[in-house]
Every structure is written in structure tokens, then in C-alpha cells.
Amino acid sequence: MRLMKALNAVFPDSPGATVAINYTGTTTPASLFADALGATPVPNPVGTDANARIHVYVMDGIYDMRVVFGTTSYAVIGVEHFKSFDLRGFGARGDTQIVTDGAMSGGSAILTSASGQFAPGDVGKAVAVVGAGAAGATLLTTVASRLSATQVGLSASASNTVSGATVEWGTDDTAAIQSALNAFNSAANTGSGGTLPLSPGIYFVTASLQVYRHIKIAGPQGFRAEQWQDSGRGATFVNHTPNAPTFILHGQQELNGLNFEGSGRGAYVQFVNNTIAVRNCAFRGRDHGIYANSPGSVYDILISDSIFASQSADCIQLNTTQVDSLVAIERCWFRKVGGYRGRGINIQNLNGGYAPLVIRDCLFDNLTMANAQGVAISTAASQAVVIEGNHFESINGTGSDTIFLGGTTGAQITGNHFLNCNQGVRIGSSAKTFLAGNYWQAGRSTLIFNSDARDTLAFGIPAGTNIGTGLDYALYFDNGSLRTDFTSRR
């Protein structure tokens, strides 16, 4: 059972006044209770006592109050005492259900699930059937009819026959959540900012949510990204609309403690002129987890403590005109990136920036498709690249690279662990690259290949490594013993 939170307020010189309490930015009355268990409702509006006070219990949220005392009335906007924000006040339901036993036949609109969770109230809800759409894509439609607890009729037919398919269905909460974002932005002093904490729930969206400046969107307290396999623990957004990111970030936002599912993009950074931060989030089964494509400058991009799982494209792609300050990606986990040439991190086209680019203490695991890359940096503007303390494992598809540098100057690759990888580091058209303190283990992770590289210095390369061309100096391990002489490659 979920406890209510006490709302205590004093209205000076207003004993006997009436106070209407609504969800902020709406005329929807909040549910008020006399007890923390929410067992005894009280009327809304509520009257002040002889001491001009009210004492009621409400769900977590942000509220507007209008006080009426005789012929006088005034508003109190954006009362925020609580830890989470109830999107249900704006009509969001967060009622999405997920099963993994869906079955459809090609050309048929009948969806079967042996789990037997379909209810009469599901008619009209959005539904996604993974693999049942054209060319194996996700079929995104609505529930047209309920035939039984195990069968529903959909508004569109399957293009492919599927069984054991992931099925997600729920109320389309797109408009309600956008209304909440708009109301919060307005209540937060017209863009001056604040934290928008969200209640647990699985929210189905079918279009992009616009997030404007100075807003931090945070999941429930205590949610950790490593809980990503349990959707019900946090604030989860399900989005299967092609090329429609769940959030479009317009600058100076932070996402913290959120869970993103589906085949659409997660967070899309667009027209940014300020800082973006993503912390403690989970992205799974997505086109891109985070995609930045901005014609303007990005002052800082900070991504940390997040998980990117089973992506169908690059987990993080930064493709923006210029970064004038720091790009830092730290303590993230990239696993099972799918699709041809999928990458954990792809940085490109940062023209004219002199920003430090730091990739530190991350785990790259099981990127096994052809031409995959753990980290790919293809930009002539990256003049201070640091890749350190990362673990790369099983990046071993045909033609894959664990790390690719193209056009960098002054990159440092230090303290990384390469395990069972096809190709450790490939350097092309880069200058002043320094490698030291890396540990190469199993597979072909000892391979270093340089093409058109200049002023490259590598220490600690195991004996037998295929160095390729372009390496200026190297210090080798030979049969377990360190050879003390430098070996010039030119």
C-alpha cells in the first residue's frame, strides 16, 4: 500500500477560508484524504480551521491552491513539498503491460497471449508487437476488440508470423505527459527551472516529448539503472514510433533515474546551446539511446552511470557542429549492440571544438556483429581525447574494431582491458596518439593497426603483435620479459 504525504499549510488571517487544491497547471481537483493510508477521503475544496490551517494527506505531487476568504481570493502556485510528481493528475495512466508470449499470423489482426491478461478496458489502448510489422519491424497499432482474456483483435494486421513475441500495450500517455511538462515548465517560473520527479509507472508514448530548458526529470528515489530488467520499479517510457525520440532536449536538461524501452530513440539532443546531462538511466531495445544532432554549440555533454542494452544502432551518437567544453562518458555499460556496424559510442563531426573528450570506467560487452566498434571517434576537432580504465570484451565480429580513432590529435589510451576482441586499436589519420598500461588478453585483442598515423607512441605491446604501418616508437613485451630498447618503426 502506498502512503499519502501530509500537506500542511497556514493562511494568515484566513480562518474559515476554503482552499481548492488542484494538480498544478490544471483544473483537476487533487484527491485529499484524512489519513496517510488514503482510507478516508475528504472534500476538495477543504476549509481552514480556527487557526487558518489545513491538514490533509495527498499523493506525491505538485499542486496549485486557490484560497477564497469572504470576497477575497488568491492563488498559491506550484506548492512542491514531495518527492515525486503524479502524472496521473494530467490524465497519464502509466498502465502499460508487457508479456513475452505474443503470437500472430501474417495477414491476421488477431493477437494471442497465453498469459491471459487482456481486459475489457484494453480496447482503444496502444499496442506494440515486436517483429510483427513490415520487414520484421514492430507492429504499432491499437486494440480494436477484446475476444477473450487470451485474445484481442487489433486495428492492423501482422505482416509476419511471430510467436514468443514481446507485446506491450497501454494507454497512450503522450498528450498527458506533454501537458505535465508544459505545466511544470510554466510553474517553474517560466523556464527558470526545477526538478520534475516522476512516480513509478510504465508510460506508453507514440510521439516525441518536448523538454525545454532548465528542467531535470528524475525517476523515483532509490531507482538504479542496474534494475533495468524490472520495468515496474521506476518511471519507464515505452516508445516504438520510428524516428521519434522519447524526449527531445532543447538545452540545460538532466535526465536521471529513467528507464527507456522500445524501438524508438531514447533521448534526442536538438538545437542545443547549453549543458545536457544523463545520469543513472537505462536504454534497452532502442534505435539510438542518446543521439545529438545539433547545428549549434553544445557546452557540455555529461553521460554517466547508465546502461545501454540490446541496441539496434549506436548506443550513443554525438553528431553536432561544435562542442565548446567537456564531453564526458563515465561508468556506463554497453551490451549486445545489434545491427551492422553498431557502436557503443560514436563521436563525429565536431568541427572547430577543442573540448576534452573523456571515456572512462565503462564496460563494453558482447558487440559481436560485423564491423562493430566499441568506441569510434571520427573528427578532426577532438584534440584532447582520453580513453582510460575501460573493459572491452567479446567485440569480435568480422571487421570489428574495439577502438577506432580517425582524425584525432593527442589521444591517450591508457589502463584499458581488452578481452577476446578482434582488433584492439585502429588509428587512422590521427596524430600524437599515446598508448600505455593497457592489458591485452585472449583472442586477437593484441592487434594494433595504424593507417596514416603520425607521431604514435605505444608502450606495453605484447610480442607477436601485428603493428602495421605508421607507428613511430614501440616498447615490447618479449616472452614475459620487458625489452628495454625503443624500436623505431620508421
HUHU-V256305 format. One line per field, one symbol per residue. phi: phi as a letter, one per 30 degrees, with the letter a starting at -180 (. if undefined). psi: psi as a letter, one per 30 degrees, with the letter a starting at -180 (. if undefined). burial: b if it has 16 or more other C-alpha atoms within 10 Angstrom, else e. A space follows every 50 residues. Layout:
phi->???
psi->???
burial->???
//
This chain:
phi->.cddcdccbcceibdidcbcccdeibcddddcbdbddidbdbdbdccddd cicbbbcbdelbbcbcccbiccbacbcidbcccbccdddcjdchcdcbbb bdbbceicccccbddicdbedddjddbbcdjcddhidddcabddaccadc bbccdbdddbdbbiddbbblddceddddddddddddddhhjdjlccdcdd lccdbbadcdccdibccbdeejdbeddedceddbccccbcdehcddcccc jhbbcbicbcbjcdddcccbhcbadbbbbhcbbbicdbdbbcbbdcdcdb bbbbhbbbbhdcaedbbcbbdaccbdcbbbhcbcbhdcidhdbdbbcahc didbddccbbhcccbiccddhdbdbbbbadcdcbcbbbicccbhcbdeid bdbbcbjdbidccbicccbhcdbdbbcbhcbhdbbaidccbihcdddbbb bhcbhcbbciddeidddicjddbbbccbhicdddcdcdcb
psi->kkklkkjkkkjkghkglkjkjlkkglgjklkklflffgfjllljlkklaf ghlkjlkllkakkkkkkkjbgkllkjkhjjflflkjfffgfkehgklklg hkklkkfkgkkkjffhgkleffkflkkkjkffakhglkjjaljeljeaff klklfllkflkllgkkkkklkjgeeeeeeeeeeeeefhhhgfllkjkklk ljkkkglkkkkalhkkkkakkfkkffgffieffajkkkjgkkgjkekjkg khlkkkhlkklaflldkkjkhkgakkkjkhlkkkhldkekjkikfakkek jjklhlkjkhlfakekkjilekjfbkjkjkhlkjkhkllkhkkekjklhi kflhkkjkjkhlkjkhiglkglkekkjikffjgikjjkglkkkhiglkgl kekkkjglkhkkjkglkjkhlekdkkkkhlkhkkklglkkklbgffkkkk jhlkhkkklhklkfkjealfkekkklkjhfkkkfkkjkg.
burial->eeebbbbeeebeebbbbbbbbbbbbeeebbbbbbbbebeeeeebbbbbbe ebbbbbbbbbbbbbbebbbeeeeeeebbbbeebbbbbbbbbbbbebbbbb ebbbbeeebbbbbeeeebeeebbbbbbbbbbbbeeebbbbbbbbbbeeeb bbbbbbbbbbbbbebbbbbbbbbbbbbbbbbbbbbbbbeeeebbbbbbbb bbbbbbbbbbbbbbbbbbbbeebbbeebeebbbbbbbbbbbbebbbbbbb bbbbbbbbbbbbbbbbbbbbbbbbbbbbbbbbbbbbbbbbbbbbeebbbb bbbbbbbbbbbbbbbbbbbbbbbbbbbbbbbbbbbbbbbebbbbbbbbbb bebbbbbbbbbbbbbbbbbbbbbbbbbbbbbbbebbbbbbbbbbbbbeeb bbbbbbbbbbbbbbbbbbbbbbbbbbbbbbbbbbbbbbbbeebbbbbbbb eebbebbbbbbbbeeebeebbbbbbbbeeeeeeeeeeeee
//
